[in-house]
Amino acid sequence: MNLADLNKVAVAMTANGKGILAADESTGTIKKRFDGIGVENTEDNRRDYRELMFRTAEAMKNCISGVILYDETIWQKAKDGTPLVKVIEQMGAIPGIKVDEGTKPLPNCPGELITAGLDKLPERLPKYYEQGARFAKWRAVIDIAAGIPSYTAIHTNAHALARYAALCQQNQIVPIVEPEVLMDGDHDIDRCYEVTEFVLKETFQQLYIQRVPLEGIVLKPNMAIAGKKSAKKASVQEVAEKTVKMLKACVPGAVPGIAFLSGGQSDEEATAHLDAMNKIGNLPWNLTFSYGRALQAAPQKAWSGKAGNVGAAQAAFNHRAKMNSLAALGKWASNMEKAA
Ligand code: 5MM
């Protein structure tokens, strides 16, 4: 492993004012998104939709550091025959690949999940590297509900994340380590904080045991935030302060950058929270975005599967990318949304 080169990529992925576009929806997940806009889930439609984002020059060149791709997309060609990976590279962004194979029920832990995909990973990673991927992503899912999460689920998922990270680095690929504590429940922000703190501490312990140098990873965590069904919604400032406090308590300064998931927050909420954290400032790592839904909801709606709407969809993507880029610098203001 060449750690200096891994570190360069990790630093570029979380460079000032730039963040990651999570476009790695599996075929089932993109179907749900397409159902919402009345688009048929065909290979061509998935290609056309993703190509329109990758060809949005202003957003891609100025605001997006890297794109997380799904296995289908990394091998796909644009309409004019250019490999999509090349389109991304021509925009100055880094192609990455989701390598987990989704979640399965965790035995003896009702309601809890374990992420699959480690078995064939040593054979798959060199092929992705050859195809242009310089980073990868693995998402572990921890749910909060009555009696869960269990230590078994937290430990097993952290162990898998660490094994994945070690394998990636061995193949000169920067691992995005994504332990996602879901915001689907009715828990308040303090319960989310408590669980996420435990999950992050276990994840870094497992990374240490697997001898993963932290200079060559990017962390993709959830924010400390109340569940969607909670009666007690936390303010933007509370989310920002508690998330920064939690990260400072858990994430060593050797980690070059942290790129948040949006997890079901609205576009504007995800931007406002990131901005408020960066306004606090004086942080040991760069804090940026690795959003899926919070970057794509607006362009998806504007596109709605019609070729005539590509310009409008690109304008919507441009706007969200720009707002999040400003938030990554702590320079966003809500009136910029209205002005646009
Ligand atoms: C884009 O969605 C990703 C893939 O999800 P599936 O494996 O369920 O198809 C997802 O992992 C995503 O990268 C992260 O959760 C961040 O996306 P959000 O929408 O939470 O910002």
Boltz pocket constraint, residues with backbone or C-beta under 6 A from the ligand:
constraints:
  - pocket:
      binder: B
      contacts: [[A, 22], [A, 23], [A, 24], [A, 25], [A, 26], [A, 27], [A, 28], [A, 29], [A, 30], [A, 68], [A, 102], [A, 139], [A, 180], [A, 260], [A, 261], [A, 262], [A, 263], [A, 264], [A, 290], [A, 291], [A, 292], [A, 293], [A, 294]]
      max_distance: 6.0
